[in-house]
Amino acid sequence: MALFSSAFLKLNRARQIIDELDKMLTEHIERNPPESELLPPQAADDGGPNWVVGKIALPFAPPESAALVGDIIHNMRTSLDHMASELARLNDKSDKNVYFPFAENAGELEEQIKRRKFTYCGSDAVALLRTFKPYRHGNEALRSIHDLDILDKHRSLIPHATIKIGRMQLFEPYGPVFYGKDGRMGRNIQWVKPMLTDLEFVFERTEIIGSGTSAIQTLKDLVGLCESILEAFAALKSCDDSRGDRDGDVATETQTHEVFYVRERHTPPDFVPRRG
């Protein structure tokens, strides 16, 4: 198998689930399109003309979408741990309790590198890890993968629908201009049904993800980030190295089949065994 093959498989699975999630949300919108309507006028607090109010109702995301988001994030987080484990084995170390480390801040990173036994991956791998700054206020996107994985264990990550309104002017004036008792000019206005376009699902505002962040694009970007990290660590190792580790997990990139042979004696019907 190729270097970090199990880690890349996790990312491929994450991409498959993203496509599944995207399809689910698209079909959900087709079955439950957004609605808009004109509500009864509301009296103004200042005694002026009444307010004309329009209501726009957006569909909730299907509950199943939260489970898919959690699976996507967990596959991303696991891919980094698979890579760390394989790096340890390539360095002739045990992969027990070896994980990709995350820290609260830059000062804590060295402690986490030791605690997560990432030192087993080799000094060159540790040096490369530091450049990715996997801590708060370092690489925020990378740190968010870890935080979202923890958040998903306690609270569902449900995307919320949002839209961009194609027609910005929802009301238009009609009829002649008139003047109120206070001398202010006014006109009658009527509801113009908005063109609801570019509907998408976003993540709600949290300490991890900003408000209005596109769910699908955010997940795709995070998978791309993980892939770039795997590729950077893979560059430290030679993909042409044909040696296997102690478990036989690492093989040459060109090896695509495991070959074995079986045989059985053929005994003709008239066969008479020789006697000594």
N, C-alpha and C positions, 0 to 999 in steps of 0.2 A: 504493500500500500504506500501511497505517497505520504510525504511529510505532513503531519497535522491533518490527516485525512478525516479522522473522527470529528475534529473541530470544524472543518469546512462543511462536513455533512450537517452539523448542527445549524450552521448559517444557511445552508441550502433549504433545510426544513423551515427555518424562520421565514425565508422568502416565499416558500409555498403557502405558509399560513397567512402571510400578508396578502397574497393574491386571493386566498379564500375569504379573508376578511373584507377586502375591497369589493369582491363580488357580492358578498352578503349585504353590505351596506348599500350598494348600488341597487340591488333588487328590492331591498326594503323601501327605499325611497320611491321606486316605481310603483310599489303597492300602496304606499302611504305618502302621497305627495303633500307638500306644505299647503296650507289653506290661508286665505285672507278674507276679511269681511269688514264692513263699516259698522261701527257701534253707534248707539244713540248719542246725541250731543251731550257734552258735559258743561255745566255752568262754570264760568271763570270766577276765580276767587276775587279778582279785582273789580268785578262788576261789568267788565267789558264783554265783547262778543263771546258766545259759547265756543268751547273747543270741539273740533271734529276729530274723532278718534278712530284710527284704523287698527285692526287686530290681525296679527300674523302668527299662525300656529305651526310649529315645526314638529316633526315626528321624533319620538324617542328612539334611541338606538335599540336594536333587539338585545335582550339580555345575554344571548350567546356570544355577542361580540366581546364582552369582557373576558370570557374564558380564552378566546383566541388571542387577545392582546397579551394576556398573562403567559400563554404558551410561547408567543413570539419573543417576549423579553427573556423568559427563562432559557430558551435555546441560545440566545445571544450570550447571556451570562455564562452558561455552561460551556460554550465554545472556548472561552478564555481559560477556564479551568482545565479543559481537555488539553489545550496547548501547553499549559504549565506542567501538567503531569507528564506529557511526552517529552518535554525539554529535560525534566529530571531524569527520565529513563535514558535519554540519549547521553546524559552526563554521567551515566553509570551510578545513579543514585536511586533510592527508593522513591516511588511516587506517592507513598502514603501521606495523607494530609498535606499535599502540595496544592496550593491554590493561587490564582491570580490575585494579587493583593490590592485592596482599596484602603484609602486612609481618609481621616477627617480633614487633615491639612498637610502641608509640606513637611512640617516637623515630625509628624507621626509616621511618615512613609517608611523610614528605615526600620522602625519597630515592626510594622506590618509585613515588610519583606521577610524578616526573620520569623515572625509568628506564623505566617503562611508558608514557611519553608521554601520560599522562592529562591533562596540562596542555593538550593540543590540544582537549580537550572543553570548555574554557571555565572561567573562574573560578567561575561559579555552580555548575557541576557538581563542581568540586574541593571547594568549600565543603560541598556536600551529601555528597560521599563521606566527608569527615572525620567527619560525624555518625554514619555507619554503623560506624566503628571496625573496619575489616577487618584486625585483627591479634590475636595471642594476648593473652588476658586483657582483650580489648576486647569484640568481638562473637564469642564462641566458636563459636556455631552457624555464622555466616557464614564464619569462618576454617576451620571443619571441611570445608566444601565443597571448598576448595582443597587441604587436606591429604589428604582422602579420594581426590581425583582423582589426586594424586601417588602415594599408597599403592597404588591400583589398578594403576598401571603396573608395580609391582614384586611385589605379593602380592595374591592373590584375596581379595575380601571375601565370605566365605561365611557366611550366617546360620546360627545354631545353634538347635535346637529347645529349648523350655523349656515347663514346664507349671505350672499351679496345681492343687494337689491338693484336690479337692472335699471329701473326707472326711479331716479332719485326724488322726483317731485311726485308725492303720493296724492296731493290735493291740487286742484287747479281752480282758479276763480271763474265765475260766470255771472252774467247779469250786470246791471249798471252799478256804478260806484254810489255809496250812500254815506251819510254822515250821522253819527250818533248824537245824543243829547250833549255829550261832552265835547263835541266838535271834531272828534277823531274820525278819519276816513275809514270805511270798511267796504268789503265786498263779500258776496256769498261765495263759498267754495264747495266743491264736490269731490267725492272720493274717486281716485283713479286707481283701479286695481293694479298692484305692482307686478312687474315682471320678476319673478323669483328665479334667479340664475346662480350658477356656480355654487350649488349647495354641496357642502362637504361636512364631514364629521371631524371635530377637533377634540383635544383633551381639555378638560376643565383646568382652571388655574390651580396649581399646587406649588409647593416650595421647590419641586423638582422640574416641572415643565411650566412654561409661561402660558398665559391665557391665550386662547385662540390658535394654538399650534396644531397644524394639520396632523391628524392621527396617522394616516397612511404615509405621508411624506416623512414625518418624524421617524417612524419605524424603519422606513427604507434607509434613511440617513444613518441611523444607529447601526443597522446591519452592515452598511458600507464602511463605517468606522471600525467595527470589529474585524472585517475582512482585511482592511489596511494594516491593522495590528498583527494579524496572523502572518500576512505577507512579509512584514518587517522582521518578525522573529524567524521566519523561514529563511530569510536571506542570511541569517547567521550560520545556518547549517547547509551542508551540501546535499541536494536532492539525489545526487549520484552515489551517495554512500550506501553501499550494498550490505553493510553489517546489520545484523538484527540485534535487538535488545534481549534482555534475559527472558522476556516473555514471548519473543518472536513476533512482536507487533510491527516492527519496522522492516520494510523490505524495499527493493529497488522500485523506482517509479514505473519501470517498463513491465514489471511482473504483474500479469493480469489474471493468471489462473494458478490454482494449486493442482498439481498433477500427481496421480498415483495409479498403480497398476494392480489388477487382480488376475488370477489364473486358476484353472481347475483342470484336473486330469480327465481326459476323455477315455472312457472304458468301452471298447466295442462289445457287442452282444456275445460274440464267440470267444471273448478273451478268457484264457485259462492261465491263472497265475502260476509262475514257475515255483517249484518246490526245491528247497535246498537239499 
